[in-house]
Amino acid sequence: PPFPQPKAPIRLKPRPPVLPVSKASLLKPLPGSRRRRTRCKRCEACRRSECGVCHYCRDMKKFGGPGRMKQSCVLRQCEAPILPHTALCMICEEVGQNADGESNSVRGTLMECSTCSEIVHPACLKMNISLGIISKELPNCWECPKCVRQERRKLALVSVEGQQREWSEGGG
């Protein structure tokens, strides 16, 4: 009987070297990605029980639904969600809050920028933190000084371009 032809050897691509990864870098969010906030457990909505009749309650297994959506009851959606206690400062990599939502860092409370989503201790920034705009709606949320400065530059450029356009149209 004829013997089968030998197959060509399979050549595997070399694997890239495995670099050591710190635990802090695994917990650090990717730039531009927002951290999911957690319930404050203090507001009226957090302390309320499920209604059992809204769209999300009807989906819950305990109310006879399939449990696919995994959303809280409409009446229980937190009015002041906080950053999770595992959130780290992107600069010093320290945790900013304990489980009670109280600051346990020497540097103070962590703040999340609503524009760039960076989470930092304001004290860790190397710029004037008074330029940041703190949100009145969400705790631990602000527009960081870097984003405020960029926005002001954009507005200044638009203003300068508008003045140049008026000058060229009026003087020409």
N, CA and C of each residue as an Amber inpcrd file, in Angstrom:
protein
   516
   0.8280000  -1.1890000   0.0000000   0.0000000   0.0000000   0.0000000
   0.8760000   1.2590000   0.0000000   0.3900000   2.2980000  -0.6880000
   1.1830000   3.5320000  -0.7570000   1.1490000   4.2780000   0.5880000
   2.3120000   4.8450000   0.8940000   2.4250000   5.6150000   2.1450000
   1.9800000   7.0580000   1.9000000   1.3210000   7.6820000   2.8930000
   0.9000000   9.0780000   2.7130000   2.1260000  10.0000000   2.6690000
   1.9790000  11.0410000   1.8820000   3.0610000  12.0240000   1.7600000
   3.2340000  12.7560000   3.0910000   4.4800000  12.9710000   3.5060000
   4.6700000  13.7340000   4.7540000   4.2420000  15.1930000   4.5510000
   3.5830000  15.7340000   5.5460000   3.1270000  17.1240000   5.4670000
   4.2750000  18.0570000   5.8430000   4.1950000  19.2680000   5.3060000
   5.2090000  20.2710000   5.6420000   5.0670000  20.6240000   7.1150000
   6.1780000  20.8730000   7.7960000   6.0780000  21.2120000   9.2240000
   5.3280000  22.5300000   9.4170000   4.5730000  22.5860000  10.4730000
   3.8140000  23.7990000  10.7990000   4.7540000  24.7540000  11.5240000
   4.8180000  25.9720000  11.0180000   5.6860000  26.9670000  11.6390000
   4.8330000  27.9330000  12.4650000   5.1240000  28.0000000  13.7140000
   4.4020000  28.8930000  14.5970000   5.0860000  30.2590000  14.6420000
   4.2690000  31.2910000  14.7440000   4.8230000  32.6410000  14.8740000
   5.4100000  32.7780000  16.2730000   6.5440000  33.4540000  16.3820000
   7.1030000  33.6360000  17.7370000   6.1930000  34.5310000  18.5730000
   6.0390000  34.1710000  19.8170000   5.1960000  34.9580000  20.7170000
   5.9540000  36.1960000  21.1850000   5.2210000  37.2900000  21.3560000
   5.8980000  38.4710000  21.9080000   6.2690000  38.2070000  23.3590000
   7.3330000  38.8360000  23.8430000   7.7330000  38.5840000  25.2320000
   6.6600000  39.0870000  26.2000000   6.4910000  38.3730000  27.2920000
   5.5060000  38.7410000  28.3040000   6.1550000  39.7510000  29.2440000
   5.5490000  40.9160000  29.3280000   6.0800000  41.9650000  30.1840000
   5.4090000  41.9020000  31.5410000   6.1460000  42.2140000  32.6010000
   5.4950000  42.2160000  33.9220000   4.4500000  43.3210000  33.9920000
   3.2830000  42.9880000  34.5450000   2.1790000  43.9330000  34.6210000
   1.8420000  44.1680000  36.0840000   1.7390000  45.4290000  36.4720000
   1.3900000  45.7370000  37.8500000  -0.1230000  45.6360000  38.0340000
  -0.5410000  45.3700000  39.2580000  -1.9680000  45.2720000  39.5680000
  -2.6550000  46.6110000  39.3100000  -1.9500000  47.6920000  39.6120000
  -2.5270000  49.0270000  39.4190000  -2.8020000  49.3050000  37.9480000
  -1.9120000  48.8390000  37.0620000  -2.1330000  49.0940000  35.6330000
  -3.2930000  48.2790000  35.0940000  -3.5990000  47.1440000  35.7250000
  -4.7590000  46.3550000  35.2960000  -6.0560000  47.0430000  35.7060000
  -6.0480000  47.7200000  36.8460000  -7.2440000  48.3960000  37.3290000
  -7.4340000  49.7580000  36.6890000  -6.3690000  50.2930000  36.0760000
  -6.4340000  51.6290000  35.4990000  -7.3170000  51.6040000  34.2470000
  -8.2850000  52.5090000  34.1500000  -9.1350000  52.5190000  32.9640000
  -8.3610000  52.9940000  31.7340000  -8.7840000  52.5540000  30.5900000
  -8.1640000  53.0090000  29.3580000  -8.4880000  54.4800000  29.1610000
  -7.5850000  55.2350000  28.5160000  -7.8860000  56.6510000  28.2900000
  -9.1770000  56.7970000  27.4910000 -10.0110000  57.7080000  27.9390000
 -11.2730000  57.9380000  27.2340000 -12.4020000  57.0160000  27.6620000
 -12.1200000  56.0530000  28.5450000 -13.1950000  55.1680000  28.9900000
 -13.6690000  55.6070000  30.3700000 -14.9500000  55.6020000  30.5700000
 -15.5150000  56.0290000  31.8370000 -15.6030000  54.8580000  32.7970000
 -15.4670000  55.1480000  34.0840000 -15.6390000  54.1290000  35.1080000
 -17.1120000  54.0320000  35.4480000 -17.5960000  52.8320000  35.6200000
 -18.9850000  52.6540000  36.0450000 -19.0930000  53.1190000  37.4880000
 -20.0750000  53.9230000  37.7590000 -20.2740000  54.4360000  39.1080000
 -21.1530000  53.4790000  39.9000000 -21.0610000  53.5670000  41.2100000
 -21.8350000  52.6890000  42.0840000 -22.8400000  53.5140000  42.8830000
 -23.8060000  52.8300000  43.4720000 -24.8370000  53.4950000  44.2740000
 -24.2160000  54.1800000  45.4740000 -24.8160000  55.2860000  45.8670000
 -24.3490000  55.9910000  47.0660000 -24.8720000  55.3040000  48.3280000
 -25.9650000  54.5890000  48.2190000 -26.6180000  53.8740000  49.3220000
 -27.1410000  54.8090000  50.4070000 -27.2300000  56.0950000  50.1020000
 -27.7010000  57.0710000  51.0820000 -28.9420000  57.8230000  50.6190000
 -29.0870000  57.9980000  49.3080000 -30.2170000  58.7900000  48.8040000
 -31.5240000  58.0050000  48.9360000 -32.6240000  58.6910000  48.7690000
 -33.9470000  58.0870000  48.9080000 -34.1500000  56.9500000  47.9020000
 -33.6830000  57.1510000  46.6690000 -33.8550000  56.1410000  45.6290000
 -33.1020000  54.8540000  45.9690000 -31.9000000  54.9710000  46.5320000
 -31.1190000  53.7810000  46.8880000 -31.7890000  52.9730000  47.9970000
 -32.4850000  53.6390000  48.8920000 -33.0970000  52.9630000  50.0290000
 -34.5030000  52.4330000  49.7360000 -35.0380000  52.7560000  48.5730000
 -36.3900000  52.3260000  48.1920000 -36.3600000  50.8640000  47.7240000
 -37.4920000  50.1790000  47.7840000 -37.5720000  48.8070000  47.2690000
 -38.0820000  48.8380000  45.8210000 -37.8800000  47.7320000  45.1140000
 -38.3110000  47.6630000  43.7120000 -39.8290000  47.7710000  43.5930000
 -40.2760000  48.3870000  42.4980000 -41.7190000  48.5760000  42.3010000
 -42.3890000  47.2950000  41.7930000 -41.6760000  46.4920000  41.0250000
 -42.2170000  45.2410000  40.5000000 -43.0400000  45.3820000  39.2330000
 -43.2530000  46.6090000  38.7600000 -44.1010000  46.8010000  37.5770000
 -43.3850000  47.5070000  36.4130000 -42.2570000  48.1560000  36.6750000
 -41.5740000  48.8650000  35.5770000 -40.9150000  47.8600000  34.6230000
 -40.4330000  48.3530000  33.5170000 -39.8280000  47.5330000  32.4650000
 -38.6750000  46.6870000  33.0120000 -37.8150000  47.3070000  33.8300000
 -36.6540000  46.5890000  34.3670000 -37.0610000  45.5630000  35.4170000
 -38.0450000  45.8890000  36.2620000 -38.5130000  44.9260000  37.2690000
 -39.1390000  43.7050000  36.6040000 -39.9240000  43.9210000  35.5490000
 -40.5640000  42.7820000  34.8710000 -39.5390000  41.8640000  34.2340000
 -38.3230000  42.3720000  33.9640000 -37.2610000  41.5370000  33.4010000
 -36.5500000  40.7240000  34.4800000 -36.6200000  41.1480000  35.7410000
 -35.8990000  40.4680000  36.8270000 -36.4510000  39.0790000  37.0860000
 -35.5300000  38.1470000  37.4080000 -35.9380000  36.7740000  37.6760000
 -36.8890000  36.6820000  38.8720000 -36.6760000  37.5220000  39.8720000
 -37.5370000  37.4360000  41.0520000 -38.9620000  37.8990000  40.7840000
 -39.1780000  38.5970000  39.6720000 -40.5300000  38.9930000  39.2720000
 -41.0160000  38.1780000  38.0730000 -40.3240000  37.0670000  37.7560000
 -40.7610000  36.1510000  36.7030000 -40.2180000  36.4350000  35.3190000
 -39.2800000  37.3430000  35.1910000 -38.7040000  37.6700000  33.8840000
 -37.4530000  36.8520000  33.5960000 -36.8910000  37.0010000  32.3840000
 -35.7060000  36.2230000  32.0150000 -34.4100000  36.7150000  32.6740000
 -34.3500000  37.9490000  33.1390000 -33.1550000  38.4630000  33.8070000
 -32.0290000  38.8240000  32.8700000 -32.3370000  39.2670000  31.6610000
 -31.2970000  39.5890000  30.6690000 -30.7460000  41.0070000  30.8070000
 -31.6080000  41.9500000  31.1560000 -31.1940000  43.3640000  31.1420000
 -30.2740000  43.7490000  32.2980000 -30.4710000  43.1400000  33.4610000
 -29.6390000  43.4110000  34.6260000 -29.5450000  44.9070000  34.9500000
 -30.6960000  45.5530000  34.9950000 -30.7890000  46.9750000  35.3350000
 -31.5980000  47.1220000  36.6180000 -31.3290000  48.1930000  37.3430000
 -32.0940000  48.4170000  38.5760000 -33.4590000  49.0210000  38.2320000
 -34.3680000  48.8930000  39.1640000 -35.7150000  49.4470000  39.0210000
 -35.6150000  50.9400000  38.7090000 -36.5490000  51.4450000  37.9330000
 -36.5680000  52.8580000  37.5600000 -36.6260000  53.7420000  38.8080000
 -37.3750000  53.2990000  39.8180000 -37.4930000  54.0790000  41.0440000
 -36.2470000  53.9990000  41.9250000 -35.3660000  53.0100000  41.6710000
 -34.1730000  52.8120000  42.5000000 -32.9010000  53.3330000  41.8570000
 -32.9850000  54.0610000  40.7540000 -31.7740000  54.5680000  40.1130000
 -31.2090000  55.7080000  40.9470000 -29.9730000  55.5380000  41.3820000
 -29.3190000  56.4410000  42.3270000 -29.2890000  57.8770000  41.8180000
 -29.5470000  58.8040000  42.7320000 -29.5530000  60.2220000  42.3850000
 -28.1550000  60.8300000  42.4350000 -27.2190000  60.1870000  43.1420000
 -25.8590000  60.7080000  43.2760000 -24.8430000  59.5720000  43.2420000
 -24.6940000  58.8970000  42.0840000 -23.7600000  57.7670000  42.0230000
 -22.3190000  58.2130000  42.2730000 -21.5580000  57.3540000  42.9650000
 -20.1820000  57.6840000  43.3340000 -19.2050000  56.8010000  42.5650000
 -17.9380000  57.1950000  42.5640000 -16.9010000  56.3630000  41.9650000
 -16.7330000  55.1080000  42.8070000 -16.4370000  53.9640000  42.1860000
 -16.2450000  52.7490000  42.9830000 -15.0340000  52.8900000  43.9030000
 -15.0160000  52.1460000  45.0030000 -13.9140000  52.2600000  45.9620000
 -12.6090000  51.7060000  45.4000000 -12.6520000  51.0180000  44.2550000
 -11.4350000  50.4940000  43.6320000 -10.8180000  51.4700000  42.6360000
 -11.4450000  52.6160000  42.4230000 -10.9200000  53.5890000  41.4650000
  -9.5700000  54.1070000  41.9480000  -8.6200000  54.2260000  41.0160000
  -7.2700000  54.6760000  41.3310000  -6.9690000  55.9990000  40.6570000
  -6.1310000  56.7950000  41.2990000  -5.6330000  58.0270000  40.7000000
  -4.7070000  57.6460000  39.5530000  -4.8640000  58.2900000  38.4130000
  -4.0380000  57.9600000  37.2500000  -2.5950000  58.4500000  37.4130000
  -2.3560000  59.3270000  38.3720000  -1.0110000  59.8740000  38.5590000
  -0.2580000  59.1210000  39.6510000  -0.8310000  59.0780000  40.8640000
  -0.1250000  58.4440000  41.9860000  -0.5310000  56.9810000  42.1870000
  -1.5780000  56.5320000  41.5270000  -2.0930000  55.1580000  41.5990000
  -2.5290000  54.7580000  43.0050000  -2.9690000  55.7440000  43.8010000
  -3.5310000  55.4570000  45.1170000  -5.0430000  55.3600000  45.0080000
  -5.6330000  54.5120000  45.8590000  -7.0850000  54.4190000  45.9360000
  -7.5720000  55.6670000  46.6480000  -8.6940000  56.1940000  46.2000000
  -9.1480000  57.4540000  46.7630000 -10.2050000  57.3530000  47.8220000
 -10.9910000  56.2610000  47.8680000 -12.0970000  56.1940000  48.8190000
 -12.1910000  54.8020000  49.4040000 -12.7560000  54.7240000  50.5970000
 -13.0260000  53.4120000  51.1710000 -14.4540000  52.9960000  50.8190000
 -14.9160000  51.8890000  51.3350000 -16.2360000  51.3570000  50.9730000
 -17.3800000  52.2870000  51.3610000 -17.1640000  53.1490000  52.3630000
 -18.2120000  54.0740000  52.7970000 -18.2830000  55.3200000  51.9230000
 -17.3880000  55.4400000  50.9430000 -17.3660000  56.6180000  50.0980000
 -16.5820000  57.7610000  50.7230000 -15.9420000  57.5070000  51.8670000
 -15.1500000  58.5270000  52.5270000 -13.7120000  58.4540000  52.0340000
 -13.0720000  59.6110000  51.9560000 -11.7040000  59.6640000  51.4690000
 -10.7690000  59.0320000  52.4840000  -9.9270000  58.0950000  52.0180000
  -8.9290000  57.5070000  52.9040000  -7.5350000  57.7650000  52.3620000
  -7.4140000  58.7140000  51.4760000  -6.1280000  59.0430000  50.8930000
  -5.6160000  60.3270000  51.5160000  -4.3150000  60.4110000  51.6500000
  -3.6930000  61.6230000  52.1670000  -3.9310000  62.7700000  51.1780000
  -4.0460000  62.4450000  49.9030000  -4.1710000  63.4620000  48.8660000
  -5.6000000  63.9720000  48.6910000  -6.5760000  63.3410000  49.3050000
  -7.9570000  63.8100000  49.1990000  -8.8140000  62.9300000  48.3100000
  -9.9270000  63.4750000  47.9050000 -10.9320000  62.7440000  47.1440000
 -10.5650000  62.6550000  45.6720000 -10.8580000  61.5360000  45.0590000
 -10.6640000  61.3820000  43.6200000 -11.7410000  62.1520000  42.8690000
 -11.3830000  62.6920000  41.7270000 -12.3230000  63.4110000  40.8730000
 -12.2210000  62.8300000  39.4640000 -13.3760000  62.6490000  38.8100000
 -13.4110000  62.1420000  37.4360000 -13.8010000  63.2830000  36.5060000
 -13.0130000  63.4950000  35.4580000 -13.2970000  64.5580000  34.5030000
 -14.4380000  64.1160000  33.5870000 -15.4250000  64.9760000  33.4230000
 -16.5790000  64.6470000  32.5780000 -16.2210000  64.7130000  31.0950000
 -15.0860000  65.3230000  30.7490000 -14.6840000  65.4370000  29.3450000
 -13.7180000  64.3310000  28.9420000 -12.6000000  64.2100000  29.6590000
 -11.5690000  63.2330000  29.2720000 -11.6390000  61.9360000  30.0760000
 -12.4830000  61.8780000  31.1000000 -12.7000000  60.6980000  31.9510000
 -11.4840000  60.2950000  32.7740000 -10.5140000  61.1630000  32.9260000
  -9.3780000  60.8520000  33.7790000  -9.7990000  60.9730000  35.2390000
  -9.3210000  60.0250000  36.0550000  -9.6220000  60.0250000  37.4790000
  -8.3380000  60.3730000  38.2150000  -8.3470000  61.4960000  38.9310000
  -7.1510000  61.9630000  39.6420000  -7.5140000  62.5990000  40.9780000
  -6.5170000  62.6760000  41.8580000  -6.6280000  63.5350000  43.0280000
  -6.2970000  64.9340000  42.5330000  -7.1060000  65.9310000  42.8040000
  -6.7550000  67.2880000  42.3740000  -5.3740000  67.7110000  42.8580000
  -4.9430000  67.2400000  44.0340000  -3.6310000  67.6090000  44.5720000
  -2.4840000  67.0080000  43.7570000  -2.7470000  65.9540000  42.9940000
  -1.6890000  65.3250000  42.1920000  -1.4020000  66.0880000  40.8960000
  -2.3290000  66.9450000  40.4850000  -2.1270000  67.6930000  39.2420000
  -1.0280000  68.7290000  39.4340000  -0.2470000  68.9440000  38.3650000
   0.8420000  69.9060000  38.4310000   0.4100000  71.2630000  37.8950000
  -0.8960000  71.5260000  37.9170000  -1.4010000  72.8180000  37.4510000
  -2.3780000  73.3780000  38.4730000  -2.7820000  74.5920000  38.2720000
  -3.6840000  75.2710000  39.1930000  -5.0490000  74.5810000  39.1870000
  -5.3890000  73.9190000  40.2920000  -6.6410000  73.1570000  40.3270000
  -7.8660000  74.0510000  40.4460000  -7.6720000  75.3280000  40.7910000
  -8.8260000  76.2230000  40.9070000  -9.4460000  76.5030000  39.5370000
  -8.7400000  76.1440000  38.4560000  -9.2910000  76.3190000  37.1100000
 -10.3160000  75.2440000  36.7680000 -10.3490000  74.1510000  37.5380000
 -11.3130000  73.0820000  37.2920000 -12.7250000  73.5230000  37.6560000
 -13.7100000  72.9820000  36.9290000 -15.1110000  73.3300000  37.1820000
 -15.7950000  72.1020000  37.7940000 -16.1920000  72.2130000  39.0570000
 -16.7970000  71.0900000  39.7790000 -18.2760000  70.9950000  39.4430000
 -18.7370000  69.7700000  39.1670000 -20.1360000  69.5140000  38.8280000
 -21.0090000  69.6070000  40.0720000 -22.1630000  70.2170000  39.9270000
 -23.1120000  70.2940000  41.0370000 -24.0630000  69.0970000  41.0300000
 -24.1800000  68.4050000  39.8830000 -25.1100000  67.2800000  39.7620000
 -24.5160000  65.9750000  40.2680000 -23.2570000  65.6850000  39.9180000
 -22.6360000  64.4130000  40.2750000 -21.5020000  64.6260000  41.2650000
 -21.4520000  63.8270000  42.3450000 -20.3070000  63.9360000  43.2450000
 -19.0530000  63.3870000  42.5820000 -17.9040000  63.8980000  42.9770000
 -16.6030000  63.4670000  42.4540000 -16.4890000  63.6520000  40.9430000
 -17.1860000  64.6110000  40.3940000 -17.1500000  64.8450000  38.9560000
 -16.8100000  66.3170000  38.7200000 -15.9430000  66.5660000  37.7550000
 -15.5510000  67.9190000  37.4110000 -15.0780000  67.9750000  35.9840000
 -14.8020000  69.1650000  35.5140000 -14.1020000  69.3390000  34.2490000
 -12.7040000  69.7660000  34.6640000 -11.7110000  68.9220000  34.4110000
 -10.3640000  69.1530000  34.9300000  -9.7380000  70.4070000  34.3070000
  -8.7450000  70.9840000  34.9810000  -8.1170000  72.2050000  34.4750000
  -7.5570000  72.0590000  33.0630000  -7.0510000  70.8620000  32.7380000
  -6.5050000  70.6270000  31.3970000  -7.5930000  70.7750000  30.3370000
  -8.7670000  70.1920000  30.5880000  -9.8730000  70.2760000  29.6210000
 -10.4580000  71.6840000  29.5640000 -10.5170000  72.3580000  30.7120000
 -11.0080000  73.7340000  30.7330000 -10.0800000  74.6190000  29.8940000
  -8.7660000  74.4230000  30.0630000  -7.7890000  75.2030000  29.2990000
  -7.9210000  74.9380000  27.8000000  -8.0950000  73.6600000  27.4260000
  -8.2580000  73.3230000  26.0010000  -9.5160000  73.9660000  25.4320000
 -10.5970000  73.9570000  26.2000000 -11.8560000  74.5510000  25.7450000
 -11.6970000  76.0610000  25.5580000 -10.9910000  76.6980000  26.4820000
 -10.7550000  78.1450000  26.3580000  -9.9070000  78.4630000  25.1320000
  -8.9120000  77.6100000  24.8540000  -8.0810000  77.8180000  23.6510000
  -8.9240000  77.7070000  22.3840000  -9.8040000  76.7060000  22.3460000
 -10.6880000  76.5360000  21.1810000 -11.5680000  77.7660000  21.0000000
 -12.1550000  78.2420000  22.1060000 -13.0110000  79.4290000  22.0250000
 -12.2160000  80.6490000  21.5730000 -10.9790000  80.7770000  22.0580000
 -10.1370000  81.9090000  21.6580000  -9.8080000  81.8270000  20.1710000
  -9.5120000  80.6230000  19.6660000  -9.2040000  80.4580000  18.2410000
 -10.4120000  80.8050000  17.3730000 -11.5880000  80.3480000  17.7810000
 -12.8050000  80.6520000  17.0270000 -13.0380000  82.1550000  17.0200000
 -12.8180000  82.7980000  18.1590000 -12.9960000  84.2450000  18.2620000
 -12.0050000  84.9820000  17.3650000 -10.7380000  84.5650000  17.3710000
  -9.7080000  85.1960000  16.5390000 -10.0210000  84.9820000  15.0650000
 -10.4210000  83.7660000  14.6980000 -10.7590000  83.4920000  13.2930000
 -11.9430000  84.3410000  12.8460000 -12.9330000  84.5110000  13.7140000
 -14.0990000  85.3340000  13.3920000 -13.7130000  86.7870000  13.1980000
 -12.8100000  87.3020000  14.0470000 -12.3530000  88.6800000  13.9110000
 -11.5500000  88.8650000  12.6320000 -10.7260000  87.8820000  12.2870000
  -9.9400000  87.9730000  11.0420000 -10.8540000  87.9760000   9.8370000
 -11.8940000  87.1580000   9.8710000 -12.8370000  87.0830000   8.7640000
 -13.5710000  88.4340000   8.6050000 -14.0090000  89.0070000   9.7390000
 -14.6770000  90.3180000   9.6950000 -13.7360000  91.3840000   9.1530000
 -12.4800000  91.3570000   9.5730000 -11.5030000  92.3450000   9.1360000
 -11.2550000  92.2320000   7.6350000 -11.1130000  90.9580000   7.1390000
 -10.8270000  90.7720000   5.7040000 -12.0430000  91.1320000   4.8570000
 -13.2350000  90.8900000   5.3580000 -14.4540000  91.2300000   4.5990000
 -14.7080000  92.7340000   4.6230000 -14.4510000  93.3570000   5.7800000
 -14.7240000  94.7910000   5.9240000 -13.6260000  95.6560000   5.3150000
 -12.3800000  95.2500000   5.4110000 -11.2660000  96.0740000   4.9490000
 -10.8960000  95.8060000   3.5040000 -11.4050000  94.7710000   2.9130000
 -10.9280000  94.3590000   1.5990000 -11.7390000  94.8460000   0.5190000
